Amino acid sequence: MSELQTGGCHCGNLRYQLDGPVDDVAHCHCSICRRTSGGIVVTWTSVPVEAFKWLAGSPTTYDSGPTCVRYFCNNCGAQVALFSRNSPETMDVTIATLDHPELTPANRHIWTDSRLPWLHLDEHLPGEPGETA
């Protein structure tokens, strides 16, 4: 996989770059991700903070809990990234906002205790009942 990837929100106001391997990709089933995205699951990659760079725009932030800051486009509403004070060395980025999300398949599930019982997605991947990393 390419070491350099770019992405952005739906309207194009926010653009970002990832410089480095994207190899930790997880389907998150937590209720907070569902409510902040409006989707039934959000797929994230975690990259080192120094590998993430905003190229254009200034995101709106939302503290979704005592340790998490989410980054959204203030125009189209797309959720682009998340920073957790529990893992200050990484930035989480939504795979769906990558320019080429098809190149970055998930390799695990997190917060499976919150999974919707009727959702069957990549059932061959390992899962964690909560987030351990």
N, C-alpha and C positions, 0 to 999 in steps of 0.2 A: 504494500500500500504506500502511496505517496506520503512523504513526510510533511508536505504543506497542503493544507486544505482551507477553503474559504466558505463562508456562509453568511446568512443575513435573514432579516425578517421578511414578511410578505411584501410590504410596500417598498422595501429597499432603503429606508432611512437608516437602519442599523446594518453595518457590515463588520465582520470579524475575520480573523485568521487564526488557524491552529498550526503551529510549527513543531512538528514532532509526530511520533507514532500514535495512532488512535487504536488502542487495543483493549481497553476496558470499556465495554459497552453493555449497559444493563437496561432491561425493561423494568421500570419502576411502577409498582402497583399501589403505592400509598394513596390515601384519600386526599392528602394535600396536593399532590401532583394532579390528581383527577380534577379537583376543584379549581386549581389555578390555571389549568389548561383547557378544561372543558372536554377533555378526552378520557378514554377509559384506561389508558396507560400512556406513560411518557418514556421514551427511550433516550437515555443520556450516555454521554461519554465523559469520563474524567480525565483531564489532562493537567500537567503541571501548570501552575499559575503563570510561570514565565513563558509558557508555550502559547498562551492565549493573548490576543491583542485586538482591541477595537480598531477598525480601519475607518469607519464613518459613523457619525451620529453619537448621541448621548442617550443611553438607556434610562428608563424610569426604573426605580428600584422599589421592591416591596419586601418587607420583613415578614416572611410567612411563618415564622416561629422564632424562638429565642436564639437560634443558631444559624438560620438560613436567610440569605438575601437573594431574591430572584430578580432577574433583569428582563425587562419587557420593552417593546417598542411603544412609545407614547402615542403613536399615530395608528398603527394597525392592531396593536395589542398582542403581537406574537411574543411568547415566552422564549427567550434565547439562551439564557444561562442561569446558573445558580452557584452561589458561593456559600460554603458551610464553614462556620467557625470551628466545627469539629474536625475538619480536614483543611486547615489553612494553606496547605501546600498545593491544593488542586482547585481547578475550576471545572464545574460540570456544564456541559453544553448539550442542548437538545439536538439529537441526530437529525430530526426532521428539518432543521434550519440549515443544514449543510447544503452546499450547492450540488453535491453528489452523494446523497444519503445511501444510495444503493451500494456504495463501496464499503459501507461500514455496518455489517450485520451485528446483531446482539450476540453476546456470548454467555449471558446469565440473566436471571430475574432477581429483583430485590423487593423486599416488603411483601413477600408472597402471602403472609397472613392476612393481608388486606385485598388480595386478588378477588375480583368479582367471580363468583362461582360459575357463571356461564361463559367466561372468557377462556378460550383455548388457543394459546398463542405460543409457538415454539416450545412445545411441551418436552422436547428432548434436552433443553438447556437446564443446567443446574439452577437451583433457586435457594434463596436465603429468606427465612421467615421475617427477619428484620434486616436492617443494613448493618453489616459487620465491618465494613471498610470505611 
